[in-house]
Amino acid sequence: MLSRGGIEWGRMFQYPRTRLGLGPVRKVTVWKEESGAELFEAALVLPLLLMLLLGIVSFGRAYNEYQTITRAAREGAREAVLTPCATCSGVNYASSDIRTNFIEPALKASSLDPTKISNYTTNYVFLDPNDPTPYICGIQIAFQYPYTFALPFTTLNFSTIQLSTKVQMRMENQPTTCTPGAVP
């Protein structure tokens, strides 16, 4: 304890230990001015946290759209490998019917615009061309869909990338001829 002028002072030298002689007590320490430090720190940290939060939301939305277009392509491929009816052996949907009747409604169900699809292809493929057994024929559907990032304070702000998907499925009723690259 420090005794000065008849008053005992505590460890921090801020308040006297006794109430005797409070009137003539002077400041013992000189305090530094720190009144705007918290505001300055918040001004530095909040934009970074906001950008991180918006980045998480934007990349989460991009992943959601990627999963949606992959699911739509999978729906189209599933319908493409099946015959439209039980008595229609060897007859499959046309490529344009697959896009119009199966892929576009799946995109609309997730509030995506089907008119933005680009590079759409539906082809016959051999699922494993290195296999020595008779080739297994399948359908491959591939297309791209644009996604625009919204990340302020970055170079990605309002930049557009093409999300691409490619789905292959084995044909249920193997056609007698399966020419890879041919359109069904």
Secondary structure, 3 states (H helix, E strand, C coil): CEEECCEEECCCCCCECCCCCCCCCCCCCCCCCCCCHHHHHHHHHHHHHHHHHHHHHHHHHHHHHHHHHHHHHHHHHHHHHCCCCCCCCCCCCCHHHHHHHHHHHHHHHCCCCHHHCEEEEEEEEECCCCCCCCCCEEEEEEEEEEEECCCCCCCCCCCEEEEEEEEEEECCCCCCCCCCCCCC
